Amino acid sequence: MTETNHQHYWQGAFVDDDEAARRLAGLPAAVEAALAAPLDTETVLAACDRLATALRDPAHPVTARLAAHLPDDEDASLLTELAAFLSRPELTRKLRRELGGATPERLGRPDAKETVYEAWAPVGMVAHIAPGNAATVAPLSIVEGLLAGNINVLKTSSADTLLAQHLLAELAAFDLTGAVAERVVVLRFPSSRQEWLRLMCAPADAVAVWGGEAAVEGVAAHVPPGCRLVEWGHRISFAYLASDAWHDGATLRALAADVCLREQQACSSPQVVYLDTEDVDEVFAFAERLAGALAAVPPAPRGEELGPAEEAEITTTELFARLEEHLGLTRVHAAPDGSWRVMADTRPALTASPLHRSIWVKPLPRKHLIATLRPMRRYLQTAGIAGSRADVAELARTVLAAGVTRVTPVGDMLGSYPGEPHDGVYALQRYSRRVAVRADERFATTACLDDLIRPVDVPPPAGPLLDKAAVQERNREVGRADAELYFRSGGSTGSPALSLFTYDDYDTQMHAAARGLLAAGYDPARDRTANLFYCGDMYGGFISFFSILERLGGVQLPMTAGPDHRATAETLIAHEADTLFGMPSYLWQLLHDQANLLRSYGGIRKIFYGGEHFTAEQRRVLAETFSIETVRSITYGSTDLGPLGYQCVESEGSVHHLHADLHTLEIVGVDADRPVPPGETGRLVFTTRARRGQKLDRYVIGDLGRAVPGPCPCGSRAPRFELLGRTGDVMRVATYFLNYRRFVTLAEETGYSGELQLLLSADGPRERLTVRVEHTGTGIDHLRDALLAGYPELRTAADERLLDVAVEAVDSAGFARTPTTGKLRTVVDARG
């Protein structure tokens, strides 16, 4: 069949009239089937971003295919505009502004102190009745419906091209899950086909319609009871000039530009200019000056000829105004060729313009603004205001009270900003419902109800693996607009690296880390927390956990990791802190240095740590010596990627859940860039989504780990993984590969619970490995014997006289640490 016959797009396929009619009869069942599975916002964002990337490339086949369906009066620049709207940064910004976050569909706790969950849910099915004079409105309305998670049925005019159908088909093709296609139906038929319109609206939960009152009334007749009618109708805008503004030449030229831009076809184009006066002579004088400014504007670009109805409206309006000149009510200035006209009127009532560079000028003292404008409040949109700063502030409040929804400077009435509300509302909220679930105390550690149902389903990552050098190179390419927050890593595994964030990205990550902390057993309603992370030199540890506690609403003592352990302990006791946040090495030093004082206090119940790990033996000491009930990872993350994983109350050792709403995790071989078999150890590779400022795909972070199979007893379906050290923990020493974690495990088996550091040095032809430990009473010779006995490769290297092995006891100051974070450097290689 020809394309003309296949002019409808129905859930992934182009169909003809007969098939569309058959499917329309079964639309309610199709809607119910599609709603059975939720739609992740990430699925829509990923598909839109892929389509945007294609549309930015003039040589891409998608661009060529869609260009064939552009209206006659549009060119390829329309596709560029669509690409800008569909890009991930723009849509993410829209989601944040309108629905509060990039994953508004997830049932989270707006107040962490309560087990109440809220989310934005789709209304169900949205019927979109698109206008016939705006090519981008129809497909973009569908995208808004998809972002809200709805099933979307769109009616386009029979006079339109098939741009909307093919654009949405291309969008669906970029979604590998098929979920987008299942939620999109595009029908092309005339409004006279009332039966189709009725069938289309019958199962709808919201109907969005563009057009004037007649168009809205025609659709409203088919809207079922209880269905939400979303009107995007015609609006009237005006300019308002304070007394010192209408004599200003720059204001006059800016006003003329607003009148001529797009020939007043936008709802935000001024149709009336109000002067803050009752003096009609000033109105007539200003109208004459405005006529001169319009005459100086270049003529309109040649486009479609005006229709008879438009010509008649312009002619009639001008003739009536000229007739009223004889009554002293009006004065008309018009171009000889009829290309513009200024109609001064002594009566303040808001009067619609016939457009096409036709403008009214009227007096309206500010004291009469509300009384004059409020009767037209249903139709008001933009007010362009010119005046002093005080005038703008006062007049903005007044016109908003009268019913205006936008206020702009004169000269920028048609301008907009990303995420701006339309006609006083956010579209995504009109296509959504705010829903809530109230749960009992069993859900105290569940931050998001969706985690108990299914893992986040996102497209698999693709592309080459990135190492730290590649990520740093990408940082140099990040534009200033996306580099709002600068952090440096602690430098524990090399030179400090710079990481860049937008504030939005940072906020998303802090909210995710806060959810993870709830899962770990933190109670913001009861815990009194001392934030003892390091701060300064652009390191993000203390700042990040300050932000996390702020979002949780937890009680916080923002102390940082101070060197005066006595003063720190006294502050903890004075303010009744019962929970400590910090690096294990610092907390270990603090507790042991002030052991008597803190044991007598007995108030420390919880420790949440990050950056390093407590060993099993250290956890035992903390529980038995200091009566600490909870010792758990506060988060697993990195400076550049942010929070990556979190522990739940059922997590043991270094097992974490993945922050699956932020990242995708792959585990590839240590010596090969391919996935390891399930459960085997490999390199952790993260792909981060929810980032506007930086694109980090398949980043090899430098950590080793393995996937943990099976469901977690906590009930969360988020994937689990176990951290097994860093790739740098494996050293080539005396021809053997030795692992730092093996040394820690063997030392623990002897009862040693302190810090342990390996120092590598060269001693002539032989290498030397020094194991530094704390003065804890454990015999050094006994520990050396245990290491040699339990580590065959170490013993062989020593027996073959390739390696000297020594153990030395030092105090806390004798360990090498990174200066920014205070982290213990686990391996210090001084071999040169």
C-alpha positions in Angstrom: 0.0 0.0 0.0 1.0 3.6 -0.5 2.2 5.8 2.4 -1.0 7.8 2.0 -2.9 4.8 3.0 -0.6 3.9 5.9 -0.9 7.3 7.6 -1.5 6.1 11.1 1.2 4.9 13.5 -0.1 2.4 16.1 2.2 0.9 18.7 5.2 0.3 16.4 3.5 -0.2 13.1 2.1 2.0 10.3 -1.5 1.0 9.5 -4.2 2.1 7.1 -7.7 3.5 7.9 -9.4 0.2 8.1 -6.9 -1.3 10.5 -6.8 1.9 12.6 -10.6 1.8 12.9 -10.5 -1.8 14.0 -7.9 -1.0 16.6 -9.7 2.1 17.8 -12.6 -0.1 18.8 -10.3 -2.1 21.1 -8.4 0.9 22.4 -9.5 0.4 26.1 -8.0 -3.1 26.2 -4.8 -1.9 24.5 -4.4 0.9 27.2 -4.9 -1.6 30.0 -2.4 -4.0 28.6 0.2 -1.2 28.2 -0.3 0.1 31.7 0.4 -3.3 33.2 4.2 -2.6 33.0 5.6 0.7 34.4 7.7 2.9 32.2 11.1 4.0 33.6 11.9 7.6 32.8 15.5 6.5 31.9 14.0 4.5 29.0 12.4 7.6 27.6 15.5 9.8 28.2 17.8 7.3 26.6 15.7 7.0 23.4 15.2 10.8 23.1 18.9 11.4 23.5 19.7 8.9 20.8 17.2 10.6 18.5 18.6 14.0 19.3 22.1 12.8 18.5 20.9 11.6 15.1 19.0 14.8 14.3 22.1 16.9 15.0 23.9 15.0 12.2 22.8 16.3 8.8 24.2 13.1 7.2 22.4 10.7 9.5 19.8 8.5 7.7 17.1 9.5 10.3 17.6 13.2 9.5 17.1 12.5 5.8 14.1 10.4 6.4 12.4 13.0 8.5 13.4 15.9 6.2 11.1 14.3 3.6 8.1 15.0 5.9 8.8 18.6 6.8 6.0 21.0 6.0 6.5 23.2 2.9 7.2 26.3 5.0 9.8 24.7 7.2 13.4 23.7 6.6 16.0 21.5 8.3 16.4 24.0 11.1 13.1 22.6 12.6 14.9 19.3 13.1 17.7 21.1 14.9 15.2 22.7 17.2 13.7 19.3 17.9 17.2 17.9 18.6 17.7 20.6 21.2 14.5 19.8 23.0 15.0 16.1 22.9 18.5 16.1 24.3 19.0 14.4 27.7 20.2 17.6 29.4 17.1 19.6 28.4 14.7 16.8 29.3 16.4 16.2 32.6 16.2 19.9 33.4 12.5 19.8 32.5 11.9 16.8 34.8 13.7 18.4 37.7 11.8 21.7 37.3 8.4 20.2 36.8 8.4 17.0 38.8 11.3 17.5 41.2 13.8 15.0 39.9 15.0 12.8 37.0 13.2 9.7 38.3 9.8 11.1 39.5 8.1 7.8 39.1 10.0 6.1 42.0 8.2 5.9 45.3 10.6 7.6 47.7 10.4 9.2 51.1 10.1 13.1 50.8 10.6 13.2 54.6 13.2 10.6 55.7 11.9 10.7 59.2 8.5 9.2 58.1 7.8 5.9 56.3 5.6 7.8 53.8 6.4 7.3 50.1 5.3 9.7 47.3 5.8 9.7 43.6 4.4 11.2 40.4 2.3 8.6 38.6 0.9 8.7 35.1 -2.8 9.7 34.8 -3.1 6.7 32.5 -3.9 7.5 28.9 -3.6 11.0 27.5 -5.4 12.0 24.2 -3.5 14.8 22.4 -5.5 16.9 19.9 -2.8 18.8 18.1 -3.1 22.1 16.2 -2.6 22.2 12.5 -0.3 25.2 12.4 2.7 24.1 14.6 4.7 21.1 13.3 6.6 20.5 16.5 3.7 20.7 19.0 2.3 17.3 18.3 5.4 15.1 18.7 6.7 17.1 21.7 3.4 16.8 23.4 3.8 13.0 23.1 7.3 13.2 24.6 5.8 15.1 27.6 3.2 12.4 28.0 5.9 9.7 27.8 8.1 11.4 30.4 5.1 11.3 32.7 4.7 7.5 32.0 1.4 7.7 30.1 -0.1 5.8 27.1 -0.4 8.5 24.4 -2.9 8.8 21.5 -2.3 11.7 19.2 -4.6 13.2 16.6 -3.0 15.3 13.9 -4.8 17.3 11.2 -5.6 15.7 7.9 -3.8 18.6 6.3 -0.6 17.9 8.2 2.4 16.0 6.8 3.4 12.7 8.4 6.2 14.3 10.4 4.8 13.4 13.8 4.1 9.8 12.8 7.6 9.3 11.5 9.4 11.2 14.2 7.7 9.1 16.9 8.4 6.0 14.9 12.1 6.9 14.9 12.0 7.6 18.6 10.5 4.2 19.3 13.1 2.5 17.1 15.8 4.0 19.3 14.2 2.3 22.4 15.6 -1.3 22.6 13.0 -2.2 25.3 9.9 -1.6 23.1 8.2 0.2 25.9 8.1 3.6 24.0 6.4 2.0 21.0 3.8 0.4 23.2 2.8 3.8 24.5 2.4 5.7 21.3 -0.5 5.9 18.8 -0.7 8.6 16.2 -3.8 9.1 14.1 -4.3 11.4 11.2 -7.9 12.4 10.5 -10.1 15.5 10.1 -12.1 16.8 13.0 -15.3 16.1 11.1 -14.7 12.4 11.8 -16.5 12.6 15.1 -16.8 8.9 15.8 -13.0 8.5 15.7 -12.6 11.4 18.1 -15.2 9.9 20.4 -13.4 6.5 20.4 -10.1 8.2 21.0 -11.3 10.2 24.0 -13.5 7.5 25.6 -10.8 5.7 27.6 -8.7 8.8 28.2 -7.7 10.0 31.7 -6.6 13.4 30.3 -7.3 15.2 27.0 -4.9 17.9 25.9 -6.2 20.2 23.2 -4.8 23.1 21.3 -6.8 25.9 19.7 -9.4 28.5 20.4 -12.7 28.2 22.2 -14.5 26.5 19.2 -11.8 23.8 19.0 -11.9 23.2 22.8 -15.7 23.0 22.8 -15.7 20.5 20.0 -13.4 18.2 21.9 -14.9 18.8 25.3 -18.1 17.2 24.1 -16.3 13.9 23.9 -14.4 14.1 27.2 -15.8 11.5 29.7 -16.8 12.5 33.2 -13.8 12.7 35.6 -11.4 13.1 32.7 -8.9 15.9 33.0 -9.3 18.5 30.2 -6.0 20.3 29.5 -6.5 23.4 27.4 -3.7 24.9 25.5 -5.8 27.6 23.9 -5.2 31.0 22.3 -3.9 33.7 24.6 -3.6 37.5 24.6 -0.4 39.3 25.6 0.3 43.0 26.1 3.0 45.5 26.9 2.8 47.9 29.8 5.0 51.1 29.9 5.6 53.1 33.0 5.7 56.9 32.6 9.5 57.2 32.2 9.7 54.4 29.7 7.6 55.4 26.8 9.8 58.3 25.9 12.9 56.1 25.8 14.0 55.3 22.2 15.5 51.9 23.2 12.2 50.9 24.7 10.4 52.0 21.6 12.6 50.0 19.3 12.4 46.9 21.6 8.6 47.1 21.5 8.6 47.3 17.7 10.8 44.2 17.6 8.3 42.3 19.8 5.4 43.3 17.5 7.2 42.3 14.3 8.8 39.1 15.5 6.9 36.1 14.0 4.3 38.6 12.8 2.4 38.4 16.1 1.6 34.7 15.6 2.9 33.7 19.0 0.6 33.8 22.0 3.3 35.9 23.7 3.3 38.6 21.0 1.9 42.0 22.2 -1.5 42.9 20.8 -2.0 46.0 23.0 0.4 48.6 24.5 -0.8 50.2 27.7 0.6 53.4 29.0 0.5 54.3 32.7 -1.6 57.5 32.1 -5.0 58.9 31.8 -3.8 61.6 29.3 -5.1 60.7 25.8 -2.8 63.2 24.2 0.1 61.2 25.5 -1.4 58.1 24.1 -1.8 59.7 20.6 1.7 61.1 20.7 3.2 57.8 21.7 1.2 56.0 18.9 2.8 58.3 16.4 6.3 57.5 17.6 5.6 53.8 17.7 4.4 54.1 14.0 7.8 55.5 13.2 9.6 52.7 14.9 7.5 50.1 13.1 8.2 51.8 9.8 12.0 51.4 10.5 11.7 47.6 11.0 12.6 45.5 7.9 9.6 44.1 6.0 8.4 40.6 6.9 10.0 37.7 5.1 7.9 36.4 2.2 5.8 33.6 3.3 2.3 32.3 2.7 -0.2 34.9 1.5 -2.9 35.9 4.0 -6.2 34.2 3.6 -9.4 36.1 2.9 -10.6 35.8 6.5 -7.4 37.3 7.8 -7.4 40.1 5.2 -11.0 40.8 6.1 -10.4 41.0 9.8 -7.4 43.4 9.4 -9.4 45.6 7.0 -12.5 45.7 9.2 -10.6 46.5 12.3 -8.7 49.3 10.7 -11.8 50.8 9.1 -13.8 50.8 12.3 -10.9 52.5 14.1 -10.7 55.1 11.4 -14.5 55.7 11.6 -14.2 56.3 15.4 -11.5 59.0 14.7 -14.4 61.3 14.0 -15.7 60.8 17.5 -12.3 61.6 19.0 -12.0 58.0 20.3 -9.2 56.7 18.1 -6.3 57.7 15.9 -4.8 55.4 13.2 -1.3 55.3 11.7 -0.8 52.7 8.9 1.9 51.9 6.3 1.0 52.9 2.8 1.4 49.3 1.7 -0.7 48.0 4.6 2.2 46.1 6.2 1.6 47.6 9.7 -0.8 49.7 11.6 -0.9 51.4 15.0 -4.4 52.1 16.4 -4.5 54.5 19.4 -7.7 54.1 21.4 -8.8 56.2 24.4 -10.7 53.3 26.0 -8.7 50.9 28.2 -10.6 47.7 27.6 -8.3 44.9 26.3 -9.0 44.4 22.6 -7.6 41.6 20.5 -5.5 42.6 17.6 -5.9 41.3 14.0 -2.2 40.5 14.2 0.3 40.8 11.3 2.0 43.9 12.8 -1.3 45.4 14.0 -1.1 47.0 17.5 -3.4 48.9 19.8 -2.2 51.7 22.1 -4.4 52.5 25.1 -4.2 54.4 28.4 -4.4 52.4 31.7 -3.3 53.9 35.0 -1.9 51.2 37.2 -4.6 51.8 39.9 -7.1 50.5 37.4 -5.0 47.5 36.1 -6.8 44.7 38.0 -10.3 46.0 37.3 -9.6 46.4 33.6 -7.7 43.1 33.0 -9.3 40.6 35.4 -12.5 40.1 33.3 -10.2 38.7 30.6 -8.1 36.6 33.0 -8.8 33.3 31.1 -7.1 34.7 28.0 -4.1 36.5 29.5 -0.6 35.2 29.0 2.4 37.6 28.8 3.0 41.1 30.0 6.1 42.9 28.8 6.8 45.6 31.3 9.1 48.6 30.9 10.0 51.0 33.7 12.3 51.4 36.7 13.2 48.5 39.0 10.6 49.6 41.5 8.0 49.9 38.7 8.8 46.4 37.4 8.5 44.9 40.9 5.2 46.6 41.6 3.6 46.2 38.2 4.6 42.5 38.0 2.8 41.7 41.2 -0.3 43.7 40.0 -0.6 42.0 36.5 0.0 38.6 38.0 -2.9 39.3 40.4 -5.0 40.2 37.4 -4.4 36.9 35.7 -1.2 37.2 33.7 1.0 34.1 33.8 4.3 35.5 32.4 6.1 38.8 32.9 9.1 39.7 30.7 11.1 42.8 29.7 9.8 44.6 26.7 11.9 43.4 23.8 12.0 39.8 25.1 8.3 38.9 25.2 8.7 36.0 22.8 11.8 34.7 24.6 11.8 31.8 27.0 14.0 29.8 29.3 14.4 26.0 29.6 11.6 24.6 31.8 9.4 27.7 31.7 5.8 26.9 32.7 3.3 27.3 29.8 0.1 29.2 30.4 0.7 29.1 34.1 1.1 25.4 34.5 3.8 22.7 34.1 2.7 20.3 31.4 4.2 17.2 33.1 2.2 17.9 36.2 -1.0 18.1 34.2 -0.2 14.7 32.8 0.6 13.2 36.2 -0.9 12.4 39.6 0.8 12.8 42.9 0.4 9.5 44.7 1.3 8.4 48.3 1.8 5.2 50.2 1.9 5.2 54.0 3.8 2.2 55.5 4.6 0.9 59.0 7.8 0.6 60.9 8.9 -2.5 59.0 9.9 -0.1 56.2 12.2 2.1 58.3 15.3 1.1 56.3 13.5 1.1 52.9 14.2 4.3 51.1 12.3 3.5 47.9 9.4 1.0 47.6 10.3 0.2 44.0 13.5 -1.4 45.1 11.4 -4.2 46.7 9.7 -4.9 43.3 12.2 -5.1 40.5 15.7 -3.8 39.6 15.9 -0.7 37.4 15.8 -1.7 33.8 18.1 0.3 31.6 19.7 -0.2 28.2 23.1 -1.9 28.4 26.2 0.4 28.0 28.3 0.3 24.9 31.6 1.8 23.8 35.2 1.5 24.8 36.4 1.1 28.4 37.7 4.3 30.0 40.6 4.6 32.5 41.3 7.5 34.9 43.5 9.3 32.3 40.6 9.2 29.7 38.2 10.5 32.3 40.5 13.4 33.1 40.9 14.2 29.5 37.1 14.4 29.2 37.0 16.7 32.2 39.1 19.2 30.1 36.3 19.2 27.5 33.5 20.0 30.0 32.1 23.4 29.3 32.0 26.1 32.0 28.2 26.0 32.1 28.4 22.3 33.3 31.4 22.8 35.6 29.7 24.4 38.7 31.3 22.4 41.4 34.9 21.3 41.6 36.2 18.4 43.7 39.6 16.8 43.9 40.2 13.2 44.8 42.2 12.4 47.9 45.1 11.1 45.9 45.3 7.8 47.8 46.0 5.8 44.5 48.0 8.4 42.7 48.0 12.1 41.9 44.8 13.9 43.0 42.3 14.1 40.1 39.8 16.8 39.3 36.1 16.0 39.1 33.4 18.4 37.8 29.7 18.5 38.6 26.7 20.6 38.0 24.7 21.4 41.1 21.8 19.4 39.8 24.0 16.3 39.3 25.5 16.8 42.8 22.0 17.1 44.3 20.8 13.9 42.6 23.8 12.0 43.9 23.4 13.3 47.5 19.7 12.2 47.5 20.8 8.8 46.3 23.5 8.5 49.0 20.9 9.6 51.6 18.6 6.8 50.5 21.5 4.4 50.9 22.2 5.6 54.4 18.6 4.9 55.4 19.0 1.4 54.1 22.1 1.0 56.2 20.2 1.7 59.4 20.7 5.4 59.9 17.7 6.9 61.7 17.4 10.7 61.0 14.7 11.0 63.7 16.9 9.7 66.6 20.6 9.6 65.6 22.8 12.5 66.7 25.7 12.5 64.3 29.2 13.9 64.4 30.5 14.4 60.9 34.2 13.6 61.3 35.3 13.4 57.6 38.2 15.4 56.4 37.7 18.8 54.8 39.6 21.2 52.7 41.8 21.4 49.6 38.7 20.8 47.4 38.2 17.3 48.9 34.5 16.4 48.9 34.2 14.0 51.8 33.0 16.3 54.7 31.0 18.5 52.3 29.2 15.5 50.7 28.1 14.0 54.0 27.1 17.4 55.3 24.8 17.6 52.3 23.5 14.0 52.8 22.6 14.7 56.4 20.9 18.0 55.4 18.7 16.1 52.9 17.8 13.5 55.6 17.1 16.2 58.2 19.4 14.5 60.6 21.0 16.1 63.7 24.6 17.0 62.8 27.7 18.1 64.5 29.9 19.3 61.6 33.2 18.8 63.3 35.6 17.5 60.6 38.5 15.2 61.4 40.4 17.4 63.9 43.9 16.5 65.2 43.0 17.3 68.8 41.4 14.0 69.8 40.7 15.1 73.4 38.8 18.1 72.2 36.8 16.0 69.7 35.9 13.5 72.3 34.8 16.2 74.8 32.6 17.8 72.1 31.0 14.4 71.3 30.1 13.9 75.0 29.0 17.5 75.5 26.5 17.3 72.7 25.5 13.7 73.3 26.6 12.4 69.9 25.8 8.7 69.4 26.7 8.3 65.7 30.0 8.9 64.0 30.7 9.5 60.3 34.3 9.3 59.2 37.3 7.4 57.8 38.1 4.1 59.5 41.7 5.1 60.1 40.7 8.4 61.8 37.9 6.9 63.9 40.2 4.0 65.0 42.8 6.5 66.2 40.2 8.7 67.9 38.6 5.8 69.8 41.9 4.3 70.9 43.5 7.6 71.8 40.5 8.6 74.0 39.5 5.1 74.9 39.0 5.7 78.6 36.9 8.9 78.2 34.7 7.5 75.4 34.2 4.1 77.2 33.1 5.9 80.3 30.7 8.0 78.2 29.3 4.9 76.6 27.0 6.8 74.2 28.5 5.9 70.8 26.1 3.4 69.3 26.7 3.6 65.5 29.6 4.1 63.1 29.2 4.8 59.4 32.5 4.8 57.6 33.7 5.6 54.1 36.8 5.7 52.0 38.4 2.6 53.6 37.2 -0.6 55.3 37.1 -1.9 58.8 38.3 -5.5 59.0 36.3 -8.2 60.7 38.7 -8.1 63.6 38.4 -4.4 64.0 34.6 -4.6 64.0 34.9 -7.2 66.8 37.1 -4.8 68.8 34.7 -1.9 68.3 31.7 -4.0 69.5 33.4 -5.6 72.5 35.7 -2.7 73.6 33.4 0.3 72.9 30.0 -1.4 72.9 29.2 0.0 69.4 26.2 -1.8 68.0 26.4 -0.8 64.3 29.5 -0.6 62.1 28.6 -0.2 58.5 29.7 1.4 55.2 28.2 4.8 54.8 28.6 4.5 51.0 30.9 3.1 48.4 31.8 5.7 45.8 34.5 7.8 44.2 35.1 11.5 43.7 34.4 11.4 40.0 31.4 9.0 39.9 29.9 9.9 43.2 28.0 7.3 45.3 28.1 3.8 43.6 26.8 1.4 46.2 25.3 1.2 49.7 25.0 -1.3 52.4 21.7 -2.5 53.8 21.1 -3.8 57.3 21.7 -7.3 56.0 25.0 -6.5 54.3 28.2 -8.1 55.7 31.8 -7.2 55.2 32.2 -5.3 51.9 29.0 -6.4 50.2 27.0 -3.4 48.7 23.9 -2.9 46.7 24.3 -0.9 43.5 22.8 2.6 43.2 21.0 1.2 40.1 19.1 4.4 39.5 22.4 6.2 38.9 24.7 3.6 37.5 25.1 0.4 35.5 27.7 -2.1 36.7 29.8 -4.5 34.6 32.5 -6.8 35.9 35.2 -7.6 33.4 38.3 -9.8 33.6 41.5 -8.6 35.3 43.5 -9.3 32.2 40.8 -9.2 29.5 38.1 -6.7 28.6 35.3 -9.2 28.6 32.7 -10.2 31.3 33.7 -12.6 33.9 31.5 -15.7 34.7 28.9 -15.0 37.4 30.5 -14.8 40.9 34.1 -14.6 39.7 36.4 -11.7 40.6 37.0 -9.0 38.0 37.4 -5.2 37.5 34.4 -3.1 38.3 33.2 -1.0 35.4 30.6 1.7 36.0 28.4 3.7 33.5 26.8 6.7 35.1 23.5 8.1 33.8 21.9 11.0 35.6 24.8 13.4 34.8 24.4 16.5 32.7 27.9 17.9 33.1 30.0 14.9 32.4 29.5 11.7 30.3 31.2 8.7 32.0 30.5 5.5 30.2 32.2 2.2 31.0 34.7 3.7 33.5 37.2 1.2 34.9 37.4 2.6 38.4 40.3 0.6 39.6 38.5 -1.6 42.1 38.1 -5.4 42.1 34.9 -7.2 43.0 32.4 -9.9 42.2 28.7 -10.1 41.7 26.7 -11.5 44.7 24.0 -13.9 43.4 20.6 -14.4 44.8 18.1 -12.1 46.5 19.1 -10.0 49.5 17.3 -10.8 52.8 16.5 -7.1 53.1 14.1 -7.5 50.1 15.8 -5.0 47.8 16.1 -6.1 44.2 19.0 -3.8 43.5 22.0 -5.8 42.3 24.7 -6.7 44.9 28.5 -6.9 44.6 31.4 -7.5 47.0 34.4 -5.3 47.0 37.7 -7.2 46.9 40.3 -4.5 46.9 41.9 -2.3 44.3 43.9 -3.4 41.3 46.8 -1.5 43.0 46.6 -3.9 46.0 48.1 -6.6 43.8 51.9 -6.0 43.6 54.6 -7.6 41.6 57.3 -8.3 44.1 60.4 -10.5 43.5 58.7 -12.0 40.4 55.6 -12.9 42.4 52.2 -11.3 42.5 51.2 -10.5 46.1 47.9 -9.2 47.3 47.6 -6.7 50.2 44.3 -8.2 51.3 45.9 -11.5 51.9 48.3 -9.9 54.4 45.3 -8.3 56.3 43.5 -11.6 56.4 46.5 -13.5 57.7 47.2 -10.8 60.3 43.6 -11.0 61.5 43.9 -14.7 62.0 46.6 -14.1 64.6 44.3 -11.7 66.5 45.8 -8.5 65.2 43.1 -5.8 64.7 45.1 -2.6 64.0 46.1 -0.9 60.8 48.5 -2.6 58.4 50.7 -1.0 55.7 53.2 -2.5 53.2 56.4 -0.7 52.4 58.3 -1.9 49.3 62.0 -0.9 48.8 65.0 -2.0 47.0 68.1 -3.3 48.9 70.8 -3.9 46.3 69.9 -6.9 44.1 67.1 -7.9 46.5 63.8 -6.3 47.3 62.5 -5.6 50.8 59.0 -5.8 52.0 58.3 -4.2 55.4 54.9 -4.9 57.1 54.1 -2.0 59.3 51.7 -2.6 62.2 50.6 -0.8 65.3 52.0 -1.3 68.8 49.2 -3.5 70.0 51.0 -6.2 72.0 51.0 -8.7 69.2 54.4 -10.3 68.9 56.3 -9.1 65.7 58.1 -12.3 65.3 54.9 -14.3 65.7 53.2 -12.2 63.0 56.1 -12.6 60.6 56.0 -16.3 61.0 52.3 -16.4 60.5 52.6 -14.4 57.2 55.3 -16.6 55.8 53.4 -19.8 56.8 50.1 -18.7 55.4 51.3 -17.1 52.1 53.2 -19.7 50.0 54.4 -17.2 47.4 55.8 -14.9 50.1 57.6 -17.8 51.7 59.0 -19.0 48.4 60.3 -15.5 47.5 62.0 -15.3 50.9 63.4 -18.8 50.7 64.9 -18.1 47.3 66.6 -15.0 48.8 64.7 -12.8 46.3 62.9 -10.9 49.1 63.6 -9.8 52.6 60.5 -9.8 54.8 60.3 -7.7 57.9 57.6 -6.6 60.4 57.9 -3.4 62.3 55.7 -1.8 64.9 55.1 1.9 64.7 52.8 4.4 66.4 49.9 6.1 64.5 52.2 8.9 63.2 54.5 6.4 61.6 52.0 5.3 58.9 52.1 7.0 55.6 48.7 8.7 54.9 47.3 10.9 52.1 47.5 14.5 53.3 44.0 15.5 52.1 41.8 12.7 53.4 44.0 11.0 56.1 43.5 7.7 54.4 46.0 5.0 55.1 48.2 4.3 52.1 48.0 0.5 52.0 51.0 0.0 49.8 53.9 2.4 49.7 56.2 1.5 46.8 59.6 3.2 47.2 61.5 1.0 44.8 62.0 3.9 42.3 
